[in-house]
Amino acid sequence: MVPSETERDTLFKSFGRAFFKQDLDALYAVVTENFTYSIAVNGVSRVMCTRNQVAAFLRERNDTQQDVRFEDVVFHHADEATFMTYRVTGTDLGSNESFERVGVERYTFKDGRIAEKDVYSRPV
């Protein structure tokens, strides 16, 4: 079942809160058991399909970035997916330089939960 727009908004509110707090129990309350998170990091595609892989990636991100802020976030609901557009800023801890990226995230659903988060971004 694909959630309604209102149900999706509720899912994303809980998902966002859990994701940024790195609360995996809360995160997995709104995603499917086989939730898939894909993203390109430094030009290399990464796909996380398990809770442990997602947790490891979040820890890795903490070691490489700080002061990450998402701005200009807009959700675009389509029939079978939701797309989120955004601008993100932060500091790369390896170079100690600021970064700014724009991106689109594609979310799909299964059984009323988020099944997939697929991230596409580029430097501004």
Secondary structure, 3 states (H helix, E strand, C coil): CCCCHHHHHHHHHHHHHHHHHCCHHHHCCCEEEEEEEEEEECCEEEEECCHHHHHHHHHHHHHHEEEEEEEEEEEEECCCEEEEEEEEEEEECCCCEEEEEEEEEEEEEECCEEEEEEEEEEEC
